[in-house]
Amino acid sequence: MIRQILGKLPRKPSSKSSHNDSNNDGAVSTMNSSTWNSMNSSSKSTTVSGKVSNLGSGAGRSINGTYAPNSMSKSNQGKKSGPLAAQGGGPVSNIATYEALPSFRDVPNPEKQNLFIRKLKMCCVVFDFSDPSKNIKEKDIKRQTLLELVDYISTVNSKFNEVTMQEITKMVATNLFRTFLSTNHESKSPDMYDAEEEELATEPSWPHLQIVYEFLLRFVASSETDAKLAKRYVDHSFVLRLLDLFDSEDQREREYLKTILHRIYGKFMVHRPYIRKAINNIFYRFIFETEKHNGIAELLEILGSIINGFALPLKEEHKLFLVRALIPLHKPKCVAMYHQQLSYCITQFVEKDIKLADTVIRGLLKYWPLTNSSKEVMFLGELEEVLEATQAAEFQRCMVPLFRQIGRCLNSLHFQLSCSFSYLNSLNGLLYVLYPVAWLVVAERALFLWNNDHIGNLITQNRKVILPIIFPALERNTRSHWNQAVQSLTLNVRKIFSDADQALFDECLVRFQEDEIKEKEAQEKRESTWKRLEDVAASKAVVSNEAVLVKFVSSVAIATNTNLRTTVGS
């Protein structure tokens, strides 16, 4: 009776109602605490006729991304605890009994821990968001409860005990871990797969999922979370199921996953080898089996930070990861969707160990595209970044096959429309805007390599080997390439070589002219041979319909007029 009377007395607002989450790193931009608290407070002050503010999305989002009215949403402050409280906070099996629990500010401090666990168990109920008009009241109650949990975990000033951690991971697993039964890209062939289209999909249950992700992020980043104790619950199974979620079609979910996995990798050192191995397995399956995965770019972004922290000298395990996983990632046709992150990881390895430059360059040549001009332009851009970190000794090991390929690029007639993708994150979902930038010719991109001072110096130092390889390509460009810019750049490169070593340039020019004469003679000989063969066939056809047998001795032996007359006479 006394407690009920005291409960009706007005309470002074807690000074900890807002809290700064200073544990967020700069790797992935997440919602700052002021934005979070302003949204949280505005959400809690919503009346029955008002709209419920959500964390970057609507509380009643339907499966197609539209919003459902929240006319029945209510704050759970001031509500009496229903049957759930009487049950001791156990999971709700009947939606009809889903009632809000008291707010943390309405209970004494000694009881907040028990209330926290009860709210965690209450949030283990998962609602169906495929129908926006179903369980609107219960969904909003859960959302408000999740917001309170986020605020509580941000302001708690005591270590989480084992029971609390068990309930936290149970609630997180219940809400987040799920199987993606059918994704849009499963029915598409690799030729039709376009990850840009896949990222437009949104998760219908995001109004709840986002708050659960924020809760998990703050739990992992909290100074009150003891890693030695938490590793029993944030274990290998938990991490593996978290990695499975990277195949989500919702870009927002993958951004949260990226931040959380990075924090787990930093806090739980015991899990680091397992996380790297699990990511490797995802890459292997993507490269050699499916070529379909939505989260390759995010995983590579995490790995870029991990590789940057590798100690020197590099372990053999890390070098094998480069050779077996990162370099083969150039093979899939959808490499454009993660090439920027992949190129960064590759360059990090070369900067860590310059001896890996030869391995990387030969790996690029192995997967060099033959007919895909857009991939070829990307490969040339990555090659420039790698060469910029390459020293002379490693450059000399691979320069012959490298400049044979560059020579083929110089004579390429392909072009690629270079576009800029602008990503906008709005309350209504995702929006991609495509801005055409310029027409990039493959040959033009290859000639841009000479604009890099470091690469230019390497080429000049080894011109006696390189110039004879690429001189024919340069000469053909100046004579017959269709693009005026390519012709102009080619003349500039020819001038660089002639200024550096005129004698070598003249020698290559003479050799090219001699080869041209020999090639022209061989062509004339071939044409003459085919003409004589046609004459033999025509004369034989006059007498008989049988096929003509032509004997080859040293070159092509053609029947003489005498043999012809003998054959006709017989």
Buried (B, 14 or more C-beta within 10 A) or exposed (E): EEEEEEEEEEEEEEEBBBBEBEEBEEBBEBBEBEEBBEBBBEBBEBEEEEBBBBBBBBBBBBEEBEBBEBEEBBBBBEBEBBEBBEBEBEBBEEEEEBBBBBBBBBBEEEEBBEBBBBBBBBBBBEBEBEEBEEBBBBBBBBBBBBBBBBBBBBBBEEEBEEEBBBBBBBBBBBBBEBEEEEBBBEEBEEEEBBBEBBBBBBBBBBBBBBBBBBBBBBBBBBEEBBBEBBBEBBBEEBBEBBBBBBBBBBBBBBBBBBBBBBBBBBBBEEBEEBBBEBBBEBBEEBBEEEBBBBBBBBBBBBBBBBBEEBEEEBEEEBBEBBBEBBBBBBBBBBBBBBBBBBBBBBBBBBBBBBBBBBBBBBBBBEBBBEEBBBBBBBBBBBBBBBBBBBEEEBBBBBBEBBBEBBBBBBBBEBBBEBEEEEEEEEEEBBEEEEEEEEEBBBBBBBBBBBEBEBBBEBBBBBBEEBBBBBBBBBBBBBEEBEBEEBBEBBEEBBEBBBEBBEEBBEBBBEEBEEEEEEEEEEEEEEEEBEEBBEEBEEBBEEEEEEEBEBEEEEEBEBBEEEEBEEBEEE
